[in-house]
Amino acid sequence: MALDEHKLESIIQSGETLSAEFKSEQREPLSDREIYENVVCVANTSGGVLLIGVENDGDVKVGEEDDAH
């Protein structure tokens, strides 16, 4: 499935569903294992998207600097 900017915004605004999963590192860093498990979960259903860098509430966290450094 090709995602253009409008489709991506629509998915984020609709929130998490069975076919859209959001993951970010806001609370703690994502492990490789957690990413693999989520990819497998999406693949084992009817498909969907895994958006890394998006909070569960739809807040996009990609490209923000880490204040801890």
Contacts in CASP RR format, 6 or more apart in sequence:
PFRMAT RR
TARGET T0000
AUTHOR 0000-0000-0000
METHOD contacts of the structure
MODEL  1
MALDEHKLESIIQSGETLSAEFKSEQREPLSDREIYENVVCVANTSGGVL
LIGVENDGDVKVGEEDDAH
1 48 0 8 1.000
1 49 0 8 1.000
3 11 0 8 1.000
3 49 0 8 1.000
8 51 0 8 1.000
11 20 0 8 1.000
11 49 0 8 1.000
11 51 0 8 1.000
12 22 0 8 1.000
12 51 0 8 1.000
12 54 0 8 1.000
12 58 0 8 1.000
12 60 0 8 1.000
13 58 0 8 1.000
14 20 0 8 1.000
15 22 0 8 1.000
15 58 0 8 1.000
16 22 0 8 1.000
16 56 0 8 1.000
18 45 0 8 1.000
18 46 0 8 1.000
19 42 0 8 1.000
19 45 0 8 1.000
19 46 0 8 1.000
19 47 0 8 1.000
19 48 0 8 1.000
19 49 0 8 1.000
20 48 0 8 1.000
20 49 0 8 1.000
20 51 0 8 1.000
21 38 0 8 1.000
21 41 0 8 1.000
21 42 0 8 1.000
21 48 0 8 1.000
21 49 0 8 1.000
21 50 0 8 1.000
21 51 0 8 1.000
22 51 0 8 1.000
22 53 0 8 1.000
22 54 0 8 1.000
22 55 0 8 1.000
22 56 0 8 1.000
22 58 0 8 1.000
23 30 0 8 1.000
23 34 0 8 1.000
23 35 0 8 1.000
23 38 0 8 1.000
23 50 0 8 1.000
23 51 0 8 1.000
23 52 0 8 1.000
23 53 0 8 1.000
23 54 0 8 1.000
24 30 0 8 1.000
24 52 0 8 1.000
24 53 0 8 1.000
24 54 0 8 1.000
24 55 0 8 1.000
24 61 0 8 1.000
25 53 0 8 1.000
25 61 0 8 1.000
26 55 0 8 1.000
26 61 0 8 1.000
30 52 0 8 1.000
35 50 0 8 1.000
35 52 0 8 1.000
38 50 0 8 1.000
39 50 0 8 1.000
42 48 0 8 1.000
42 49 0 8 1.000
42 50 0 8 1.000
52 62 0 8 1.000
53 60 0 8 1.000
53 61 0 8 1.000
53 62 0 8 1.000
54 60 0 8 1.000
54 61 0 8 1.000
54 62 0 8 1.000
55 61 0 8 1.000
END
